Amino acid sequence: MPTTMVPIAEPLRDGTRWRSRYGDIQIETFRIRNGLTLAALFEMEKRKPKPRRTERSVLHADSFVIEGMQGLRLFTMHAYAKGDELRGFTVQFDQALGGIVAPIAATIADSFIAFPSGAIALAAQPQSAASYGSGVVVSPAGHIVTDRRLTDGCQVIVAAGLGPAERVAGDGRFSLLRVFGAHGLSTVTLADQTPAGEATLRGVPEPHRNGDRGNSGHGTVQDITVQIGSDASVQPPADSGYAGGGIFDRDGRLGGLLVPRETVVASAGGTIAASATLLPVEALRAFLSAHQVVPSPAGDARAAVVRIICVHE
C-alpha cells in the first residue's frame, strides 16, 4: 500500500478506504459474505449506470478485473473468490495522475493476496509500492540527473509532469534518466565549482509533507537554505523527497546533488543519525561528459527540478 500517497485511512463496514489529502486518489478494500457469487458481482459492477463506464472487463473462475471511468476518474477493480466469500480492492484516481498511479495500481494487483495463509498473514509488512526523490533536468533532450540509489530496483520510473523516464546510465553516485518526446524543457547552468558555506537546496518534499493540490500530483518545488561543510556535509537534514535534488550557489547555478546518508553513532543504543552529503559539480560534469550529455542552460532553473517516482518491483 503506497501510504505516502494515501496517508488517510478510514474504516468501512467491510473494508478500509485509504485516500490522498485532497481525495484525488482513493484505494478501497472490500469483503462480501452475503452469498453473492463472483459472476453476479462481476455483472453488477460491469453494468453499473453512469457515471460508471466500463472499458475493460475479464472474468476468470476465481477472480475478475474491471477497468474504466468513474465520472472523471479512472478506476480499476479486482475481486477474488474463495468458498462463499469475495474479497478485493478498487483504485480510483484523477486522469491527470494516470502516469503516476496506474503503474502503482498494477503493483498493488501483483502483490495483493486476498486469502493469505497463516504464514503469509504473519509475515512482515511489505515495503511501500513507490518511493520519491528529486531530479534535475540538464539537457533539452530530456536528460535528468538524480541520486543513483533512488532508481535502483525500479519497475517504473516517472518524472512527474514530464512522463515515464528511462534509466540510460549510472555509476556509484549518479543516475542518468531520459524522458523521450519532451519539449521546451527548462534546464540548469552548472557552477564552475562546488559551493561552500551557504547554498540553496531545491527539491520536492515527500507527498505527505507537501500538498499537491492544483499541481496534478507533480509536487511543489521547495527551497531550503543549507550549509555546506568542508567535508561536503549538508545541514540541516531534509526529508527523503529531496534525495537527488539540486544544490545551487548564490548565483543560481547547480553546484551538485544532495544524497542522504546514515551515520551510525557509537552508543549503547547504536543510534542512527540522519545526515546528507553533496555530490560535487565537478564529478557531475565528468559523469555527463562520459555519457555525451552536454548541459544546455535554458529557461527557469527552478522549473528544471522535478519529482522522481520509483515504482518498485
N, C-alpha and C positions, 0 to 999 in steps of 0.2 A: 504494500500500500504506500503510494507516494505521499506520505503525511506532510512533507514540506509544502506540497501544492494544495492539499486539502486538510488543513490542520483542525478544522472544526468538526467534531464528531457528535452526532445526535442519535439517541436510541430510537428505533421504530418498534412497532408492535411485534414484528417478526424479522428483525434485522437491524442494520445500522446504516446511517447516512453520514458520509464524510463530504464536506464541501469547502471550497475556497472562501476566502474572506468576503468576496463580493458575489459568490454564488454562481460564477460563470463556469465552474467545474463541479460536478456532483457525482459521487460514487455511492451506490446503494447495494447492500446485500439483502437477500430475502430467503425465507424458508416457508414452504407451504405444506401443511399436513392435514388438509381437509378432504383428501380423496381425489383431488383434481389430477387428471393424468397429464403426462408430458405433452402428448399430442393435442389435448384440449387447451392447455396453456399456450402452446405454440399458435394455434388458430386464433385464440382470443387476442394475443398480443399482436399477431400479424395483421389482424383485421380491425384494430382499434381505429376509430374515426379521427378526422382531423382534430388537432394539428399533427397527429402522427402520420408519417408517410414511410412505409416500409420499402427499402431499396434492395435489400438482400436478405434472404432467409434460407436456412438449411436445417432440416430435421433429421436427426440420427435416432438410433434405437434408444439411447440413454442420454441424449443431450440435444440442444439446439442452439443456433445463433441467429439473431435478428439484428439488422443494422438499417439505419435510415435517418430521417429527420424527425425531430420532435419540436414543432414550431420552427424557430430559427436556429435550433441547436442540433448538432449531430448526436446520435446515440448508438450504443452497441449493447446488446443484452445477451447474456449467456446463461443457460439453465441446464441442470443436470438432475437425473432421476435415479433413485435407489429405493427399492421397495415401494412404499406408498408415500414417499417424501420427495419433494422437489426443493432444490437449493440453487442459488445463482447470484448474479450481480448485474447491475446496469451502470454504464458510464454515460453521462451527458456532458457536453461542453460546447461553448460558443464556436461557431465556424472559424472565427479568426484564430482560434487556438489549435486548429486541426494539425498543423505541422508539429506541434509540441506534444499534444495529448494523445493523438492517435497511436504513435509508437508505444506510449506508456500503457494505453489500454490493451494493446496486443501483448505486452509483457505481463500485465495482470492476468490476462486469459491463460497464458502459458504456465503461470505459476499457481493459479487458483486450484485448490483441492477442495471440492465440495464435501466429500465424505472422508476425512482423514482417518487413518488407522491410529491406534493408540500411540505407536512410536512417533508418528509424524505429529500428532496432536501435542505431544510433549516436547517437540523439538524447539530449538531456539528460534526467536523471531527472525525473519529474513531481512536482508538489507532493503533500504528504500529502492524503489524501481528507478529512481533518477537522482542524479547529483548535479550541482550547479557551480559554476565558476564564471569567470570573465575572460574576454579575449580582446585583442587589439587588431583592427584592420590595418594592414601595412602596404597593400597594393590595390589599385583599381581593378585588378583581375580577380579580386575576391580572396586574397591570401590573408589569413588571420593567424596570429601567434598567441599561444597560451601556455600554461603550465603543462608539462608532459604528463604528469600523474593524473591530471583531470581527465584525460582522454584514454587512459588505459582501461581495457575491458569494456569498452562501449559497444553496444549493438547498433545504436544510432546516435549520431551527434547532430545537434541543431544549434545554429547561430540564430538566436531569437530575433525576429524581424527580418532576417535575410533568407532563412530556409535551411534545409539539410546541408551539412558540411562533411567533406571527405578528409580524412587524415592522410596527407600526402607525404609527410616526412616527420621525423622525430629523432631526438637524441636523449641523453640522460637528463636534460633540463627542459628543453623547449619541444613543443609540438606545433607543427605547421598544418593548418587546416585550409581548405579552399571551398568556397561557395561558388558553384558554377552558375553562370547566367545572370549574375548580379550586375547592376548598372548604377552609375552615379554615386559610387561609394565615397564617403569621407575617409581619408587616411591621415596618418600622423607624420610628423617630422622627427627623425632620430636626432637625439642630442649628440654633441661632439664627445662628451664624456659622461660618466656616471655621476649623478648629483650627489652632493654631500650636504649634511645638515638638513634644513627644512625642505620638504618636497611635497607634492600632491599625489596621493593615491587615488586613482579613478577606477571604479568598477561598479558592479551591480550586486547589491546585497542579496542574501538568500530570500526566496519568495515570502516566507513567513515574517521576515523583518521589513519587507518593503512592499507596500500596496501597489498592485499592478493595474488597478482600475484605470481605464482610459488609455492604456498602452498595449492592449491586446496580448498581455502576458509577457511582453518583452522585458519588463522591468525598467526602473528608472535609474539612470547612471547617477552615482553619488560621488562627491569629492570628500576626502579626508586629509587633513594636514598631518603629515608624519615626519618623523626624524630618522634620518639615515645615519647609522653608526659607522665607525671606522672599520668594523667587521662586516659591513653590508647588512646589519640587522635593521629591521624596520619596527618602529614603535609609534603609536600603540598598536596592539594586535587588532585585526579586523576579522569579521566572520568569514566562513569558508567561501561565500559567494564572491569574494574579492580575489580568490586564487586565480592567477593568470592576468590580473588587472594591471593596468599601466601605472608606472610611477613617473611623474612629469616634473621637470625642473621649473625654475621661476619664469622661464621664457616660454613655457607651454610645450616643450619638446620632450619626446619619450626618452627617458633615461634608463629604462629597464622594466622588468616584470616582477610582480610580487609572487613569492612562493611560500606557503605556510610550512612550518616545520614544528616538530615536537622536541622539547628538550627535557630529558629525564633528570630531575633534581635529586641529588644524593640525600635521602632522608629515610626515616624508618618506614614511611608510607609509600616511598617511591613516587612522589608527586610528579605529575606531568604538567609542565608549564607551556602555555601556548605562546608561540613567537613566529616570526616570519623573517624572510631574508629577501634581498633584491638580486635578481639575475641581471648583471650589468649590461648596458647597451653595447659595449664592445663585443661581448660574447654573442649578443643578439645579432649584431651586424655581421659577424663572421658566419653565424648559422644561416642567415638569409642568403649571404653571398654563396655559400656552399651549395645552396639549392636553387641558384639562379633567380632569386627574387630580388628585384630592385625596388626599394621603397620609393614611392612617388607621392609626396605630400599634396593633399588636395582637400578643400572643404574644412569643416569644423572638426578639430581633433577630438572634441568631446563626443561627437556623433560616431567616431571611429571605435568607441568602446562598446562592446555588446555582451549580452549574457550568453554563456555557453551551457548547453544542457546535454548531459550524457545519460542516455538510457541504457541501463546495464543489461548484460546477458542473463 
